[in-house]
Amino acid sequence: MSVKRFQRLLKVREMIENQAAVGLAGRLEELRRADGQRGQLEELLASYLNTGVPDSVIGMKQVAEMRGQLRTAIEQQELRVAAAEARAEQAREVWMDKRRDSMSLEKLIERRRQVEQVTENRRLQGEQDAWATRKAFEQVQTGDNDERR
């Protein structure tokens, strides 16, 4: 396969790699949002834990319920964060695989260029050798004709 064909294939692979990078960026943004939401919930819980004790039984019960709901929400959010981390890691692995594919093809193209360059250099050397041989032969022929005269 020629270098040009490999380069076209590389362009396709790079587009696929870019799509994987966009997917990874989306997953990382999803992770960032989920982690931010968890942080907000933890801050809210901390503020409820730092509030004073309400004066009434109903107030104490409401604060206790709110703390329980926040703890439950934080646990659920931690599960979302863990799931987002797993999806981000999976997207990172996909991108890395695509990047490795592109890099391998780039190396193959470079090796192919080197082989083509060596082949071209040999061809040119052969032409130069043939030209030099032809010139030497012509000089010998003309030299023989000069001696015969």
Protein Blocks (a to p, Z undefined) as FASTA:
>chain_A
ZZklmmmmmmmmmmmmmmmmmmmmmmmmmmmmmmmmmmmmmmmmmmmmmpccdfbfklmm
mmmmmmmmmmmmmmmmmmmmmmmmmmmmmmmmmmmmmmmmmmmmmmmmmmmmmmmmmmmm
mmmmmmmmmmmmmmmmmmmmmmmmmmmZZ
